[in-house]
Each structure stands twice: as structure tokens, then as C-alpha cells.
């Protein structure tokens, strides 16, 4: 180091640098390394530009190291082999990728250290630092290489993502093919044949509880469901014919009832009927048969119009307690009634209109006398024609008040009866009432009014009086039904000098399902007959109670007890009748 002579012409900064280098050299002599300070390019004055170039060179080296790490990562994902290095001349050193030798260092880099402080082969002399132009070109090449490396990395990433998407799509497609291959008819979904479906055992199926497990199931006949009922039993009565001269008897009583309801989609039809046959087994001789059948057809027309057609037929022997009963007859005449009606209903907003035309024809048979002969009752045959106009206003769906006007004509087949009276009459009536519809709780209607029939013969007074009509069903709780019916009828007679009477009849009925297989019923009845042109009247009270015990859905045991009492201010009309019935009831 004794040969190191700093020049006097060096500036202040150069002197400081030389001092620093001198101290470094002294420190380096204490290490077992060869320091050739004489061979560096630090002799003489070191300019500031040289120091700055050295700092920039190290910065570039750091950047190149980062770029090489990125290239190594990209090369790990890229299987393309790199081109083989071919030296341009003999002895050339491999290029590190930046255009500079791998051993090229910075201005202040130390020589490579060796384990031997005195090696036999001295280190080769350092290569000269490239010029500024070469360094600029190298920096530009390094930037281009960095950009190319980043581009290759992005391309490799995109290619890998595309390959992954392609593989995923191929896998999905293969899965779809496999699924299709599993089900041959997957392309066409065919409905399974109901007969091929598997069902569980009958014992294991969930069965819905029925509201009435002992109700009649009915018989399907065409488009109707028919529910027939047959009741057969014995009746013991204290007054077999319900007359003032009646006697006890044991009767065989058979009752047949049926109900048929259509299952049409739009319109509806119902047919109901009953028949009662009574034959004496012992006691007072009774041979009676009575029955009735009614049909109703409901048709919905256009413009909120509805048509309701009814047709009925009834045949029953006249009661021995009737005002026109033949005294001393062993068999009262059979009365046959044929009736029909047609009603057209129209709803206009809340207004309700209905026009009903009806025809009723009565035919009386001959009365059988105790002497063996018969007495004709043909003079009592008549036909009643009526027309009723009803107008109502719906206050709410539950309440609809209405008014009715009725006009009619009763025409007897014989213009003059055997007693010389013209019995035909003209009928006028008016009523006001209300329709109720409270669903299961209360349904029906109630009305009051006035009715008058003026007889053509001036010698006979007109039959007139107040009217009360009702048909209500009330259910206070499930399984209990209470009914109220009331009817006012103008009855005509052919008795000499008499016009007829006004008959008011009503009944209060109750039915209770005590148990699922036990049903109880009761009824109270009242009849009041007011004779026209006199103070005569009849009052009839009745009461009945019964039980039905169902052994199964189709068979049941039934019993009922009944009492009836008539009191009148006319001589020879009072009577009392008590009876009890026990029998078997069948239904389907």
C-alpha cells in the first residue's frame, strides 16, 4: 500500500473517498484474502457520475434478479424447452440473460474470495466495464425481457384456465351422457300406468274418518245416486184409524223411502218418494196404502236466469177425522193429487225476481159403505191454477226480504155439485217474509200474509184468513238439527151450505246423533182448523219420540212412540190415539 499516492489535484470529495478506501484496505489486510487494490480502477479522482452509475447498476441487478425469479416460476409451468446457448466465439462466457457476463460486477464489488489466501493460480484480471451506450442497450433489453416474461406468464395462466374450463365442460358432458345412458326413456317422460303403481297393504293405508260412518252409501244408477230405505215392523195402536169410533189393532207396517240425486256437471235433478202399507194382523180391520213421489229439475239459463220445474203425485186415503169424511164408511175414498209447477228466477244486482206457475188436480175415489155398496165422490174433483210473483232484495247474503202476490182459480169438474152449489172460486193472496241463509246454522224462509177464496155461488161465504208459512232448519251444534214447518191451507168442502175452512198446521222436529250408531228424534205437532161462517173449530195435538240403533252401515233397529189427540166443539169428532212401533230398518 506504500505505493498509493493520492494526487494533490483531487478535490475535497475525492480526498474523502480515498481516505475511506484506505481505511477499508487496512481492515481487509486482517482477513485471509487477496486484495489487489492496485488493479482496481479507483486510481485517481472518482467522479460523482461514476458513483451514480454504480448505484444504478446495482438497482438494475436487483430488478434482473426479480425478473429471473418470475421467469423461473413461469418456466415451471411452461414445458417448452429453452434454446441451447451457442457461444459466438471461442472463450466467450455464457450470457446471463441481460447481455452482460455473469461475472461482471459493479465498480466497488470485491473480487471473489477463495479458501486459499495464496492460490497457485491467481485470479484473472477484471473485465472492463461496458460503455454507457452498451449499458443503455442492456437496460432496454432487460426491460423487453421482463415484459416478454410477464406476457408469457399471462399467456400460460390463460391457457391453463382455458384448459381447466375445457376439461370441466368435457366432464359435465360425459356425466350428462352417463345419466342419459342410465334411463332409456329419460328423453320422453311417460306417465306411469295407474294399474302398475304399487300400493301398500289395506291394513296400512291411512283412512280418512267419516263424519257419519253409518250414512247410506247409495247405489249408482246411470247418472243418479239412489239411496233406498226399507222399514218393516209392527205397530200396536189403541185407535187404528184415528177416528172417534176407532178400535185397537196390531198392524204390520211397511215403509219404503228413496232419494235419487243426479251428479250432472251443471244442472241438477232430484227425485224423492215414499210408500206406506198397513195391514191388520189382529183387531180392527185396516187395509191402507199411501205414497208420494216428487221430482225437481234445476236448469241454469243465460243472463242469470234459472228455471225450476217440479212434478209430483200423491195417493192416500182420506182420514176418518177429515171434515168431508163419509160417516159410516168402512173405507174412506182415496184422494189422488197430481201437481206440477214451473218457476223462472232472475237476479238483477241485489234484486231477486221469481215467477211461478202451478197446477194441482185432485181426484177422489169412491167410499166403501158398510152395506157393501159404494158412494161416488166425483163431485169433489177440482183443479187449482195459481201464479205467484215474488220480489226480493238481498240486504246481505244471509238475509233477503221478499213479498209475494198470488192469484188463482179453482175449477170443479162439475160446475154445479149434487147439492146445487157452484163450487168454483177465485183466489187472491199476498205475503211478506224473509229468506235466511246462515250456512249450516240456519236456512229457510218465513212469511205471513192474507189469503182469500171467493166462491162463485153468492150463497156461500168466501174462505179467507191470515196465513203463516215457514220452513226453517236450525243446527245449534254438530249432530243436532231442529226444524220448524208451518203451512196454511184453504180447504174446500161439498157439504151442503158450507164453504170450507182454513187449516193451520205446524210441527217442530228435532234430531240428535247421540252416538255414531245411535240417533234420536222427536216431534211436536199442532193443527188448528177454523170453519168459515161459524165458530166451529178443531184442535189436534201430537207428540212423537223415536230411536234408531245401527248394527252396521246397512242394518238398524228402530222404535218410536206416538200420541195424538183431537178436540172439537163439533159433536162426534174427538178422539185419542196412542201407538208404538218396533221394527228393522235397512238402507243402502
NORQUIHU-V52476 format. One record per helix or strand of 3 or more residues. SS is the DSSP state (~ for helix, > for strand). FROM is the first residue (numbers start at 1). LEN is the number of residues. If there is no record, write none. Layout:
BEGIN
ss;from;len
SS;FROM;LEN
SS;FROM;LEN
END
This chain:
BEGIN
ss;from;len
~;12;18
~;37;3
~;48;30
~;132;51
~;194;3
~;202;3
>;219;3
>;224;14
>;249;14
>;268;16
>;287;14
>;305;13
>;329;3
>;334;15
>;351;14
>;367;3
~;378;3
>;382;15
>;399;14
>;425;13
>;442;14
>;463;12
>;480;13
>;500;16
>;518;14
>;537;14
>;555;14
>;575;13
END
